[in-house]
Amino acid sequence: MGGIYVIDETKKDKILWAGLKEFSEHGFDKASTDRISKDAGVSKGLIFHYYGSKENLYIFAVNKCIDDILEEFNNVKFDDLEFVDALIKMMELKYSFFLKNPMHYRILIKSFYNTPKKMMKKLEHKNLELRHMGINIIVDMIKDLPLKEDVLSSDIVTLVSSITDTIDKRCLSHLANDTEGIEKIYEVIKNEYIRLINIVMYGIIA
């Protein structure tokens, strides 16, 4: 019986949530398993018992953040909205999610820019899954648009994705540091987003 371990899911979840908090605040390199064990109210040994290593816990934490986002958008439909309105709805859903889950944004940003190279491969699949979700939503939005003959759907996806990424970096960077102040700038950035999307839709020539 000595080789059989009973998994206490409550303790395992507490460790994961404590890991989310720690990694969102300190990134992977500066994260401390001592702080994680203290925050979770468990022995340090249980972290390694359930997750094997700090690296594995980090991967679990990042994957959970991505899975939560995928679940949030999984059943959202934009069929009854005009293209620009659908993009705005997607933007609002995204920001609403991160306002409710600010740790998710912080840990994802840190994972994109500060994860050691040796670990990036292990996160690559989930990162691609998240990226493809956003692209597939945009593809679905434009499938019924009356595009000009020389305009490719892939070009629209590239342009919209580039604009969205630019706006996200500006708006969500505020969220990473000030969840209360985000609403003060949200309307300004949303209006800028609409202007940029309208340029894509209607061009720059009067």
Contacts in CASP RR format, 6 or more apart in sequence:
PFRMAT RR
TARGET T0000
AUTHOR 0000-0000-0000
METHOD contacts of the structure
MODEL  1
MGGIYVIDETKKDKILWAGLKEFSEHGFDKASTDRISKDAGVSKGLIFHY
YGSKENLYIFAVNKCIDDILEEFNNVKFDDLEFVDALIKMMELKYSFFLK
NPMHYRILIKSFYNTPKKMMKKLEHKNLELRHMGINIIVDMIKDLPLKED
VLSSDIVTLVSSITDTIDKRCLSHLANDTEGIEKIYEVIKNEYIRLINIV
MYGIIA
5 49 0 8 1.000
7 50 0 8 1.000
11 40 0 8 1.000
11 42 0 8 1.000
11 46 0 8 1.000
11 50 0 8 1.000
12 50 0 8 1.000
14 40 0 8 1.000
14 41 0 8 1.000
14 42 0 8 1.000
15 36 0 8 1.000
15 37 0 8 1.000
15 40 0 8 1.000
15 42 0 8 1.000
15 46 0 8 1.000
15 47 0 8 1.000
15 50 0 8 1.000
15 51 0 8 1.000
15 57 0 8 1.000
16 57 0 8 1.000
16 60 0 8 1.000
16 61 0 8 1.000
16 64 0 8 1.000
17 40 0 8 1.000
18 35 0 8 1.000
18 36 0 8 1.000
18 37 0 8 1.000
18 39 0 8 1.000
18 40 0 8 1.000
18 41 0 8 1.000
19 31 0 8 1.000
19 36 0 8 1.000
19 39 0 8 1.000
19 40 0 8 1.000
19 57 0 8 1.000
19 58 0 8 1.000
19 61 0 8 1.000
20 61 0 8 1.000
20 64 0 8 1.000
20 65 0 8 1.000
20 103 0 8 1.000
20 104 0 8 1.000
20 107 0 8 1.000
21 39 0 8 1.000
21 103 0 8 1.000
22 31 0 8 1.000
22 32 0 8 1.000
22 35 0 8 1.000
22 36 0 8 1.000
22 39 0 8 1.000
23 31 0 8 1.000
23 58 0 8 1.000
23 61 0 8 1.000
23 62 0 8 1.000
23 107 0 8 1.000
23 110 0 8 1.000
24 102 0 8 1.000
24 103 0 8 1.000
24 104 0 8 1.000
24 106 0 8 1.000
24 107 0 8 1.000
24 110 0 8 1.000
25 106 0 8 1.000
26 32 0 8 1.000
27 107 0 8 1.000
27 110 0 8 1.000
27 114 0 8 1.000
28 54 0 8 1.000
28 55 0 8 1.000
28 58 0 8 1.000
28 110 0 8 1.000
28 111 0 8 1.000
28 114 0 8 1.000
28 115 0 8 1.000
28 116 0 8 1.000
28 119 0 8 1.000
29 114 0 8 1.000
29 116 0 8 1.000
31 54 0 8 1.000
31 58 0 8 1.000
33 44 0 8 1.000
33 47 0 8 1.000
33 54 0 8 1.000
34 44 0 8 1.000
36 47 0 8 1.000
36 57 0 8 1.000
37 43 0 8 1.000
37 44 0 8 1.000
37 45 0 8 1.000
37 46 0 8 1.000
37 47 0 8 1.000
40 47 0 8 1.000
47 54 0 8 1.000
47 57 0 8 1.000
51 57 0 8 1.000
51 60 0 8 1.000
55 119 0 8 1.000
58 115 0 8 1.000
58 119 0 8 1.000
59 119 0 8 1.000
59 122 0 8 1.000
59 123 0 8 1.000
61 107 0 8 1.000
62 107 0 8 1.000
62 108 0 8 1.000
62 111 0 8 1.000
62 115 0 8 1.000
62 123 0 8 1.000
62 126 0 8 1.000
63 123 0 8 1.000
63 126 0 8 1.000
65 101 0 8 1.000
65 103 0 8 1.000
65 104 0 8 1.000
65 107 0 8 1.000
65 108 0 8 1.000
65 111 0 8 1.000
66 108 0 8 1.000
66 126 0 8 1.000
66 127 0 8 1.000
66 129 0 8 1.000
66 130 0 8 1.000
67 126 0 8 1.000
68 97 0 8 1.000
68 101 0 8 1.000
68 104 0 8 1.000
69 97 0 8 1.000
69 104 0 8 1.000
69 130 0 8 1.000
69 133 0 8 1.000
70 129 0 8 1.000
70 130 0 8 1.000
70 133 0 8 1.000
72 93 0 8 1.000
72 97 0 8 1.000
73 90 0 8 1.000
73 93 0 8 1.000
73 133 0 8 1.000
73 134 0 8 1.000
73 137 0 8 1.000
76 89 0 8 1.000
76 90 0 8 1.000
76 93 0 8 1.000
78 86 0 8 1.000
78 89 0 8 1.000
78 90 0 8 1.000
78 137 0 8 1.000
78 140 0 8 1.000
78 141 0 8 1.000
81 89 0 8 1.000
83 141 0 8 1.000
83 142 0 8 1.000
83 145 0 8 1.000
83 201 0 8 1.000
84 194 0 8 1.000
84 197 0 8 1.000
84 198 0 8 1.000
84 201 0 8 1.000
86 141 0 8 1.000
87 138 0 8 1.000
87 141 0 8 1.000
87 160 0 8 1.000
87 164 0 8 1.000
87 193 0 8 1.000
87 197 0 8 1.000
88 190 0 8 1.000
88 193 0 8 1.000
88 194 0 8 1.000
90 137 0 8 1.000
91 164 0 8 1.000
91 167 0 8 1.000
91 190 0 8 1.000
91 193 0 8 1.000
92 190 0 8 1.000
94 168 0 8 1.000
95 171 0 8 1.000
95 172 0 8 1.000
95 175 0 8 1.000
95 182 0 8 1.000
95 186 0 8 1.000
97 104 0 8 1.000
98 104 0 8 1.000
98 105 0 8 1.000
98 172 0 8 1.000
98 175 0 8 1.000
99 175 0 8 1.000
99 179 0 8 1.000
99 182 0 8 1.000
102 175 0 8 1.000
102 176 0 8 1.000
102 179 0 8 1.000
105 172 0 8 1.000
105 175 0 8 1.000
105 176 0 8 1.000
106 176 0 8 1.000
109 172 0 8 1.000
109 176 0 8 1.000
111 123 0 8 1.000
112 127 0 8 1.000
115 123 0 8 1.000
134 161 0 8 1.000
135 157 0 8 1.000
135 161 0 8 1.000
138 156 0 8 1.000
138 157 0 8 1.000
138 160 0 8 1.000
138 161 0 8 1.000
139 153 0 8 1.000
139 157 0 8 1.000
142 153 0 8 1.000
142 156 0 8 1.000
142 157 0 8 1.000
143 153 0 8 1.000
145 156 0 8 1.000
147 153 0 8 1.000
147 156 0 8 1.000
156 200 0 8 1.000
159 200 0 8 1.000
160 197 0 8 1.000
160 200 0 8 1.000
163 193 0 8 1.000
163 196 0 8 1.000
163 197 0 8 1.000
163 200 0 8 1.000
164 193 0 8 1.000
167 189 0 8 1.000
167 192 0 8 1.000
167 193 0 8 1.000
167 196 0 8 1.000
170 189 0 8 1.000
171 182 0 8 1.000
171 185 0 8 1.000
171 186 0 8 1.000
171 189 0 8 1.000
174 181 0 8 1.000
174 182 0 8 1.000
174 185 0 8 1.000
175 182 0 8 1.000
END
